[in-house]
Amino acid sequence: MGQERILVVDDEPIVTEVVQRYLSREGYRVTVAPDGESALRLAREVGPDLVVLDLMLPKIDGLEVCQRLRADYSFPIIMLSAKGEESDKILGLGLGADDYVTKPFSPGELTARVKAVLRRTASGAVQPRAGDALQFEGLRINPHSRVVERDGEAVHLTAKEFDLLYFLAKHVGQVFSREQLLDNVWDFEWYGDASTVTVHIRRLREKVEPNPMRPRYVKTVWGVGYKFEP
């Protein structure tokens, strides 16, 4: 930690000033974008390690920015919004955001989330042991190259989607609650939102399952959580 590049996208100068001050104090290199167009341009120029992205932006809104960033980059995205409705949160997470913070928020809490996300990203979230990739019928997961192949075809996963799949696949048959997955994959022990797990499971199934409606790998244990059982 210390020299990671953070792109903060928000059209409220007070918010960006406070967030920049807190993150800079932790040693991060912070770049600020006031609108969606600037965010997309600076993402190409700066190559950030993480993006803090407001939902309500001029020119191009945060949801579209998130979708376009996720199509080209795998860095984590933390979304900000004054809207606290569950539908907005699920929509943001569904477009590829790794976490969601509702305004007004504590700068200290946001900083803690940034640290947690970057720590998990830097460590590969779940540390792989030396050895071969995880191999299942129709699915191959390589923790070193972080490449997933389904029936021989590479599958594009975000960093958090890969972390979630790899963690479950390392514990075949073991059931984890959403809270346990937050602790182990997101490293959120006290401020995690369990709906984050639900959305990521759905996105993961859409990418790795032959039929997402009838999962072959990532299965739901109703009333408990999820497990990997090929």
Buried (B, 14 or more C-beta within 10 A) or exposed (E): EEEBBBBBBBBBEEBBEEBBEBBEEBEBBBBBBBBBBBBBEBBEEBEBBBBBBBBBBEBBBBBBBBBBBBEEBBBBBBBBBEBEEEEBBBBBBBBBBBBBBBBEBEBEEBBBBBBBBBEBBEEBBBEBEEEEBBEBEBBBBBBEEBBBBBEEEEBEBBBBBBBBBBBBBBBEEEBBBBBBBBBBBBBBEEBBBEBBBBBBBBBBBEBBBEEBEEBBBBBBEEEEBBBBBB
